[in-house]
Amino acid sequence: MEALGTKRFLVFLLAISLITAGCSSCASQSEKNLSEASSDIAGTTYVLEQFGNEEVSGPFVRSSLQEYAKSMQKTEKTLQSLQPPPEDKKQHEQAVQALSQAQRFVQEAGQDGVSRQEALELARRLRGFGEELKA
């Protein structure tokens, strides 16, 4: 009889450890994706600033923005698929929203092109989205 109680207890401990691992896995996956998103935004900001300061060409900026937009879109989809714990849900949703807005700005600028003056303003706005991801 005692062996049955021990087995139940071990099964219970296993279940708890799997649930805990699942939650920490979600948190680490979310952290990894937020780090990637922050990196994409920082890279985009840098490229736009370099363009605004006449350090890089228009075609380089356009292709860079298109690549960053694709990467942000992929990261956004991954973040949306994660199920954060209830206490992190609001922060997670805000981060997804900030990334979504940043991605749209970058995608439009990559498709439509951007002037040197607009580039500096867009870089400033993107920096704000980057700050929202860290909050």
Secondary structure, DSSP 8 states (H G I E B T S, - for coil): -HHHHHHHHHHHHHHHHHHHHHHHHHHHHHHHHHHHHHHHHHHHHHHHHHHHTTSS-HHHHHHHHHHHHHHHHHHHHHHHH----GGGHHHHHHHHHHHHHHHHHHHHHHHH---HHHHHHHHHHHHHHHHHHH-
